[in-house]
Amino acid sequence: MGELDSIAVDPSTWRRGIGRMLMSTALHALMADGYREAVLWTLTGYEQGKRLYESMGWHLEGSARAEGRQIRYRRGLASARR
């Protein structure tokens, strides 16, 4: 199981494809290392990030840590070539 922390970029660069490129690079690296699944932790109120993650195939799993300040997404990596 691979694990990522939030993918975040400066708000002044939002909507330019940078987050999507970072995520794609991370997913391909996990696949190259042989992982078949991954989890991603992100801040509970990080709506911009949630939209990116969900658009790239991540699904909210429901787990939380850090006293509820972070939530976990999960996805398979066979479809990382999006």
C-alpha positions as CSV (number, residue, x, y, z in Angstrom):
1,M,0.0,0.0,0.0
2,G,1.5,3.3,-1.1
3,E,0.8,6.5,0.9
4,L,0.7,10.1,-0.1
5,D,0.2,13.2,2.0
6,S,-1.8,16.2,0.5
7,I,-0.8,17.4,-2.9
8,A,-1.0,21.2,-2.6
9,V,0.1,24.1,-4.7
10,D,0.1,27.8,-4.0
11,P,-3.4,29.2,-4.5
12,S,-2.0,31.8,-7.0
13,T,-1.2,28.8,-9.3
14,W,-4.5,26.9,-9.0
15,R,-6.3,25.8,-12.2
16,R,-3.1,25.6,-14.2
17,G,-2.7,21.8,-14.1
18,I,0.2,21.8,-11.6
19,G,-1.6,19.7,-9.0
20,R,-2.7,17.2,-11.6
21,M,0.9,16.9,-12.9
22,L,2.2,16.4,-9.3
23,M,-0.4,13.8,-8.6
24,S,0.2,11.9,-11.9
25,T,3.9,11.9,-11.2
26,A,3.3,10.5,-7.7
27,L,0.9,7.8,-8.9
28,H,3.3,6.7,-11.6
29,A,6.2,6.5,-9.1
30,L,4.1,4.4,-6.8
31,M,3.2,2.1,-9.7
32,A,6.8,1.8,-10.7
33,D,7.6,0.7,-7.2
34,G,5.1,-2.1,-7.5
35,Y,2.2,-0.7,-5.4
36,R,-1.3,-1.7,-6.5
37,E,-3.2,0.6,-4.1
38,A,-2.6,3.9,-2.4
39,V,-4.0,6.0,0.4
40,L,-3.9,9.8,0.5
41,W,-4.3,11.9,3.7
42,T,-5.5,15.4,3.3
43,L,-6.9,18.2,5.6
44,T,-10.5,17.8,6.4
45,G,-11.5,21.3,5.1
46,Y,-9.3,21.3,2.0
47,E,-12.1,21.5,-0.6
48,Q,-9.8,22.5,-3.6
49,G,-7.7,19.4,-3.0
50,K,-10.7,17.1,-2.5
51,R,-12.1,18.2,-5.9
52,L,-8.7,17.4,-7.5
53,Y,-8.4,14.0,-5.8
54,E,-11.9,12.9,-6.7
55,S,-11.5,14.0,-10.3
56,M,-8.4,11.7,-10.4
57,G,-10.2,8.6,-9.1
58,W,-9.6,8.9,-5.4
59,H,-12.5,7.8,-3.1
60,L,-13.1,9.1,0.4
61,E,-12.6,6.1,2.7
62,G,-13.9,7.6,5.9
63,S,-10.8,7.1,8.1
64,A,-9.5,10.1,10.1
65,R,-6.4,10.9,12.1
66,A,-4.9,13.9,13.9
67,E,-8.1,14.3,16.0
68,G,-10.2,14.5,12.9
69,R,-8.1,17.1,11.1
70,Q,-7.1,14.7,8.3
71,I,-9.2,12.3,6.3
72,R,-8.1,9.4,4.1
73,Y,-8.8,8.7,0.4
74,R,-8.0,5.4,-1.3
75,R,-7.6,4.3,-4.9
76,G,-6.3,1.4,-7.0
77,L,-3.3,2.2,-9.1
78,A,-4.1,0.1,-12.2
79,S,-6.0,3.2,-13.5
80,A,-3.2,5.7,-12.7
81,R,-2.6,6.4,-16.4
82,R,-5.4,9.0,-16.6
